[in-house]
Amino acid sequence: MGPWGFLILAGVFEVGFASCLKLSDGFSKLWPTVAFIALGAASFYCLTKAMGQIPVGTAYAIWTGIGALGTAMVGIAFFNDPASLARLGFLTLLVVSLVGLKLVS
């Protein structure tokens, strides 16, 4: 897998560990806490692999962007987070920014 594949995978794992953080209820539930730790470790491992060839600023911005976008979508779909037109519009701007960073890198 190439560096961009590792970076996308790191972002997906970030969505997973952020979601498990919510489910862990302040680390009071065992299995969501274990999943949080495992997914966090996997995310950082993949991010480290990606940063071997992608500039650190670009890799970090895309990793956090994928995580923010994915976590917001999970929140809307599963945790009853608000899905206002303004919020969806700004999430769309985030997608445009992520694509733009990939195109100029």
C-alpha positions as CSV (number, residue, x, y, z in Angstrom):
1,M,0.0,0.0,0.0
2,G,1.3,3.4,-0.9
3,P,1.5,6.5,1.4
4,W,-1.8,7.9,0.3
5,G,-3.5,4.6,1.1
6,F,-2.0,4.6,4.5
7,L,-3.1,8.1,5.1
8,I,-6.7,7.4,4.1
9,L,-6.7,4.2,6.3
10,A,-5.3,6.3,9.2
11,G,-8.2,8.7,8.8
12,V,-10.7,5.9,8.8
13,F,-9.2,4.5,11.9
14,E,-9.4,7.9,13.5
15,V,-13.1,8.0,12.8
16,G,-13.3,4.6,14.6
17,F,-11.3,5.7,17.6
18,A,-13.2,8.9,18.0
19,S,-16.5,7.0,17.8
20,C,-15.3,4.5,20.4
21,L,-14.3,7.3,22.6
22,K,-17.9,8.4,22.7
23,L,-19.1,4.9,23.3
24,S,-16.6,4.3,26.1
25,D,-18.6,6.7,28.3
26,G,-15.5,8.3,29.9
27,F,-13.5,5.0,29.7
28,S,-16.1,3.3,31.9
29,K,-17.0,0.6,29.4
30,L,-14.3,-2.0,28.7
31,W,-14.8,-3.0,25.1
32,P,-15.3,0.5,23.6
33,T,-12.2,1.5,25.6
34,V,-10.2,-1.4,24.2
35,A,-11.4,-0.6,20.7
36,F,-10.4,3.0,21.2
37,I,-6.9,2.1,22.2
38,A,-6.5,-0.5,19.3
39,L,-7.9,1.9,16.6
40,G,-5.9,4.8,17.9
41,A,-2.7,2.7,17.7
42,A,-3.6,1.6,14.2
43,S,-4.4,5.2,13.1
44,F,-1.0,6.5,14.4
45,Y,0.8,3.6,12.8
46,C,-0.7,4.3,9.4
47,L,-0.2,8.0,9.8
48,T,3.5,7.4,10.6
49,K,3.8,5.2,7.5
50,A,2.2,7.9,5.3
51,M,4.5,10.7,6.7
52,G,7.5,8.8,5.4
53,Q,6.6,10.2,1.9
54,I,3.9,12.9,2.4
55,P,4.9,16.2,3.8
56,V,4.0,16.4,7.5
57,G,1.7,19.4,7.2
58,T,-0.3,17.9,4.4
59,A,-0.5,14.5,6.0
60,Y,-1.6,15.9,9.3
61,A,-4.2,18.2,7.8
62,I,-5.7,15.4,5.6
63,W,-5.6,12.9,8.6
64,T,-7.5,15.3,10.8
65,G,-9.8,16.4,8.0
66,I,-10.8,12.8,7.3
67,G,-11.3,12.2,11.0
68,A,-13.4,15.3,11.4
69,L,-15.5,14.7,8.4
70,G,-16.0,11.0,9.1
71,T,-16.7,11.5,12.8
72,A,-19.2,14.3,12.0
73,M,-21.0,11.9,9.6
74,V,-21.0,9.1,12.2
75,G,-22.4,11.6,14.7
76,I,-25.2,12.6,12.4
77,A,-26.0,9.0,11.4
78,F,-25.7,7.3,14.8
79,F,-25.6,9.8,17.7
80,N,-28.3,12.2,16.6
81,D,-25.9,15.1,16.1
82,P,-27.5,18.0,14.2
83,A,-27.5,18.0,10.4
84,S,-28.3,21.7,9.7
85,L,-27.8,23.1,6.2
86,A,-25.0,25.3,7.5
87,R,-23.2,22.3,9.1
88,L,-23.5,20.2,6.0
89,G,-22.3,23.2,3.9
90,F,-19.1,23.6,6.0
91,L,-18.5,19.8,5.9
92,T,-18.7,20.1,2.1
93,L,-16.1,22.9,2.2
94,L,-13.9,20.5,4.3
95,V,-14.1,17.9,1.5
96,V,-13.2,20.5,-1.1
97,S,-10.2,21.5,1.0
98,L,-9.0,17.9,1.4
99,V,-9.3,17.3,-2.3
100,G,-7.4,20.5,-2.9
101,L,-4.6,19.5,-0.6
102,K,-4.3,16.2,-2.4
103,L,-4.2,17.9,-5.8
104,V,-1.4,20.3,-4.8
105,S,0.7,17.6,-3.0
